[in-house]
Amino acid sequence: MIELTPTQIRGLKLASDGDLFPGEAKKWTHLNATVTYAKTDRFKERPQKIKFLTTTTLNELREHGFLQPLDGDAAVEGTAHGITMAGKIWLLKNK
């Protein structure tokens, strides 16, 4: 049984929502991620921040086998990453 930190769990949940792409300042997030507003916010006054994970967290999850690069030929640091079946199963067992 692999134990993950809360930061790693948040990163794995973010990856389960969609593929992660490299961004600025060693941050990874979804492609074309923008600041959004809550659906219940009538006046759109409270923006929700873009969720991201750092390169170190991504590397730790990749070492556990929960994330994998989508393009095997490209450099690992510059290609998109997706969640593996092992990551999905871990999330199902440990919600």
Secondary structure, DSSP 8 states (H G I E B T S, - for coil): -----HHHHHHHHHHHHS-BEE-GGGEEE-TT---EE-TT-TT--SEE----EEHHHHHHHHHHTSEEES-SSS-GGGS-EEE-HHHHHHHHHT-
